[in-house]
Amino acid sequence: MNWKRVLYRLVISAITIIIGVASGLWVLLYFAQDQLIFFLQPAPDAPPHAADLAISEVRIATPDGLSLRGWLARPAAAAEERLPLAIYFGGNAEEVSYMAASAARLPGWSLLAVNYRGYGGNAGSPSERALFADALALYDWAANRSDVAPTRIAAIGRSLGSGVAVYLAAERPLARLVLVTPDDSLLAVAQRHYPYLPVSFLLKHPFDSIGRAPRISTPMLVLAAQRDSIVPPEHARALFTQWRGPKTWREFAGAGHNDLDADPAYWKAIATFFTDATQR
């Protein structure tokens, strides 16, 4: 028996099996990534409500024929007055109806919170391309309303929603942009967590905010969490460094990715930032 030939064949077989298993894993990850990125949430149990706010359900048409359910919250005393508006884009596991009540924390502003497609009972499936197109539809719908000041539309993007908000800032004029625990790109964050995978080859939804940053002049406020283990603050710092427009950095000591808004200074920072926009 030629042992060298047998050993050679065993080595080749082992390499083939390893490559096959790795390739199969990569294929599985490629087709499963939507479920790994987008954690769809059910419809809310009840509509949002808050004292001193007029909260109305809205339906906004998308370019591909869907109808997205959301909520427009306005100060009850403002009647039909044209007010500045903040559009909220949530995280990847967030049903956003609760945010409508947060309009009370933004004096003189209205707030629009619309669930992504696939979230909160909405039809459709989320993707980077779809969420980007829907963000433009939300903005255009708001800018044409008689109760919205079209030159005073801002955006708040949290976590995954920061990528949507940055895209909107690149495509539409925003008065202000608030990014909460943002990343520079989903590609960079995924590569950080999965260093042994060919993420750049597999990822369908890169959310490349840092690639857009150098051409955006919108004033930006970044709210970063010091102990963020999901999107470590250096990713937010990388985006902040590349931002073209005026920018403000606020890092919350001891805060994590999901509890940043528990700090009383969180909404105060946003309200102050928006007040500056209103007075300009």
Beta strands, then each sheet from edge to edge (+ up, - down):
strand 1: 53-61
strand 2: 67-75
strand 3: 83-89
strand 4: 110-114
strand 5: 148-158
strand 6: 177-180
strand 7: 220-225
strand 8: 247-252
sheet 1: 1+ 2- 4+ 3+ 5+ 6+ 7+ 8+
end
